[in-house]
Amino acid sequence: MFGDKIFKYITAFFAFFIVISFLMLIYELYKGSYLAISKFGLSFIKNTVWDPVNGVFGALPLIIGTIVVSLLSLLFSLPISIGVALVLVLYLPRKISRGLAVLIETMAGVPSVIYGLWGLYVLAPFLRENVYSVLQSTLGFIPLFSGPNYGIGFLTGSIVLALMITPIITAVTKDLLQAVPISIKEATVSLGATKKELALIMIKYIKPGLFAASLLGLGRAIGETMAISMVIGNKFKLFPSSFFDTWYTLSAIIANEFLEATYDLYISSLVYIGLLLLVVTLAVIITARIIIWRFSKVRGEI
Amino acid sequence: MRIVVKMNKSVYIVAILLIVIAGTAYVFVNLSQKKETTTYTTLTTTTATPTMNKITLNGAGATFPFPLYDKWCAEYNKLYPNIFINYQSIGSGGGIRAHLDKTVHFAASDAPLNDEQWTKAQGTLTLPMTIGGVVIIYNLPGLNQSLILSGEVVSKIYLGEINKWNDPLIASLNPGITLPDKDIVVVHRSDGSGTTYVFTNYLSRVSDKWRSTVGMGTSVNWPTGVGAKGNEGVSAMVMQIPYSIGYVEYTYAKKNNIKYAYIINAAGEVIEPSTQSFQKAVEYAALKLPKGNESWANVSIVDMVATNKDAKGAYPITSFSYIFIYKDLSVVPGMDKATAQALVNFLWWATHDGQKYAEPLFYVPLPENVVKLNEETLLMVTYGGEPLIKK
């Protein structure tokens, strides 16, 4: 009664607190970027010049870069994550599976700077000497495979990002697979399915959850700052000229230039980029939520 | 319905323990940071006796002088164990911002305050603390001799007009060397930097096209190349990527043993970057410098030397590195009198004794006339109107 009411109000307060904090975040971003918004308006999103000397700023290359690099990293990461989760749940003995799961979850906790350093000093030279050079010599006649071979670039950046989001997606997928009702598994096996067919059926069963897991990974990839700024090459251009070219993302430019932005319009433009980053992240999340919701409705679930 | 909670005995014990630990920690921390009355210090020659309680000076700014400032912090702490100087090398732009926002006790930058910043930070004193040169580093596997480049060639490389190492313009400057038929990988800074400021200052002087299309600044719209963060990042990238070229402060090239190019100066001589050639450049430029409390927005060693045919033996890409403080230190929040005194004493020491640490770290010590200039500037520093140095 009375105690219940207090409990209800306290928890409601905490729930609203989160919403209010988020709204305050949006308000601060808006306030900080007001100067840039009033100067550039929405054309900021279409502009392709970033010139701090002359005070001209635009974000289109960064938006494209962020989206492409994040999607690419998800593309690399999903098959690996699903595969690892399947192996953990269906193929490995329980004890090894548990140990390996702990190891994978530890990977998720490794700071992104470490991934960045490893990417810069180990992965990039390795790819440059052993992978990109081979690709260039065999497929170099295709324009997409020619051009300078730096080692760092958006492809290397996507690979590093993929490594960073794999543990998250794997952990969630593993939990989802383990939550598949035993009745489904028994029914499938009793119909004479092989392990491979069982795996495929289980994947199909957890599809909405898989979508949510990919989303988690994508969200992390979009916001990733340190590792990507060390490995992507920080080149402000609309489109990379080849697979081995360098590029730039919304978060990397903020990390690189925010401390050094010495005049108000410069700072405001960077806050505007922060606002755009938030919008992109929200758009991705909301789209995915809608898709999950509709998918669940179609399947007749809640 | 009344909910009765029975408290476990162990809960009481843990709670009391936590309170006791918190209490002792609080008392301990506060006792060691007692704020004492300050004592004035009179400077005789170069040293001063500071107050005996722990003082922390916070500075931030340029990455270029970081190795030297770091050495100064350590050496000064050895002399005065209660004074700790904390310098964050976040870049010249960050240093300038910190100075404008008054979030640090002293700020460092390779670029002086420009007109807009000068009006925003009224009452700034500018102190040139050391001198350094920006060198062009490169990674040409198998090449043991030093490459010779001219300002015009470097600007064309950074404009993207010269793409291959064996371009005739480079080859004509290096007759004895067979240059490889490889693309030049251009590396620049991704963050705002005083090093970039000096380098683009030089490029703007030697190339009209650079001046009109790109210009100079701590952060510019680079026509080509990849960006790396900090002098350390550019060094790392050039060392890693074969056939690359970059620009870093001399110290970083020396420390990492990276090959750097000889530059042809305006007098037509081939100049090897060295403390001597940097010092020669300063000699030509230090003839007329503003006072410490005036604007240094137009001070540039590069401007005096890069196109000056009479600057013999001078390396053109040379610059001061500055420290900014406020003339009245009481305007900085969190600066009490003891800290202000320690700051002024430290800067006095750095201008005199600190200079002997410059050469071993590949920086150039200040010439005598600049030291005198800094002395006059430091005499101007006050705390709420009271001068901190009494001669």
Interface residues (C-beta under 8 A of the other chain):
Chain A: M1 G3 V49 W50 D51 P52 V53 N54 L120 Y121 A124 P125 R128 P148 Y150 G151 I152 S229 M230 G233 N234 K235 F236 T246 N256 E257 L259 E260 A261 T262 Y263 Y266
Chain B: M1 I3 I90 G91 S92 G93 G94 I96 R97 E116 Q117 D183 V185 S190 D191 G192 S193 V214 G215 M216 G217 T218 S219 V220 N221 G225 V226 G227 A228 K229 G233 A236 M237 Q240 I241
